[in-house]
């Protein structure tokens, strides 16, 4: 049934998903918004985000929060989980990761508004929070 009504959702149909090893190889999927006439907010809290420092290769841990108002498409959560997992061994600065997540979200579902925040755990005594917005 879901395959017929949502043919673009390829990852949700798989019982075993392969984990991409970089955001470039990951795929964010979207499905039709059944209430496009209404502004409403969707929020994803991802408290187990992990990436690697591109210089030291040390792991960085944090929480990614995604908030958006959909237009005609909504982001599918399993594809988001796999997409965020792709950062696990990817070298990136916090600022770059948050802005890339926002860019990829906008590309995948073209929301009316979106905000991505990354609250990263302290390393060297400094915690970093990065927030990017669209438009």
N, C-alpha and C positions, 0 to 999 in steps of 0.2 A: 504494500500500500504506500509506504513512505517513498519508495523508489519512483512510483508513478507520479506522486504529487510534488516531490522535491528532487527532480533528476540531477540537480547540481550538487547535491550533498553526497559526495563520494566517500568521505572519511567516516561519516556517521554509520554507514552501512557495514563497515569492516569490523569484525569482532576483534581482530588483532591489527593494531596500527603500528606501522613502522615509525620510529622517531627520527625526524630529520636532524642532521648534525649542524645546521646553520639556518638562520632566518631566511636567507636567500633561497634555500631549498624547501622551506615550509610553505604551506598553502592555507590561507584563510578562506573559509567558505561562508556564504551568506544564503539566506532564504527570504522569500517574499514576506514583507510586513503585512499582516492582515488588518492593521489599523493605521494606514498611512495618513488619514485625515486628522489624526490626533497627535499632539506633542506628548510624548511620555519618555521617561528616562530608563535606560537599561544600565545596570552597574555590574561589573565583574570585579571581584576582589581575589587577587592571586597572591597569597601570602608565602608561597614557596618558590619565588623567582630566584634563579641562579644564573650568573654569567661569570666570565673570567676577565680579570684585568688584562688589557692588551699588552701591557709592558711587563708585568711581573708574573703573569699567568696564575695569580692567586685567585681563589674563588670569591665572588661577591654575592651576598644574599640580600634579599629585600622583598618588599611587597609592591606589586603593581596593581593600581586601581584604574579601571577603565570605565568611564561614564560617557554615554552618548545618547542622543535623541535620533532615533532612526528616521529615515525618509521612506524609501520604497523597499529597502532591504534591512534584515537583521543579521548580526554576526552569529554564526553557529558555534556553540561553546566547545565542542570536542575539537574542532579545528583550531580554536584559540588555545586550548590546552596544549596541543601538539606544537603549535607555533611558538608559544612561550617556552616550552621544553627545549626547543631548538637552540635557545641561548645558553643552555647549560655548559657547553664546552666552547662557546663562541667568545672571542676576545672583543670587548667593547667597553667604552667608557659609559658611565651612567647616563650622561646627557645624550649621548648618541643612541643608546638603547631606547630611552623614552621617546625621543623624537622619531626614531624609526618605527616603533610600535604604532605611534599615532599616524604616521604616513601610510603604513601598511593597512591599518584599520580604515582610513579614509578611502584608500584605493579599493578595498574589498567591498565596502558597503555604502559608501557615499552618504554619511549621516548629515543631518541638519547641523548638528553641533557635536563636538567630542572633546574630551579632556582625558589625558593620560598622566597619572602621577606615579612616580617611583620613589618609594621611601626605602633607602638602602641602609643596611645595618652598619654600625661604626666599624671602621678599620683604621688603625692608627689614631683612635680617639675622636674621629670625626664622622658623624652621620651625614648623609647627603639626601636631600629631597629635591627631585626635579619634576616640574609640571609643564606640560605642553598642551596647547589648546588649538582647536580648529573651529571655525575659521579664524 
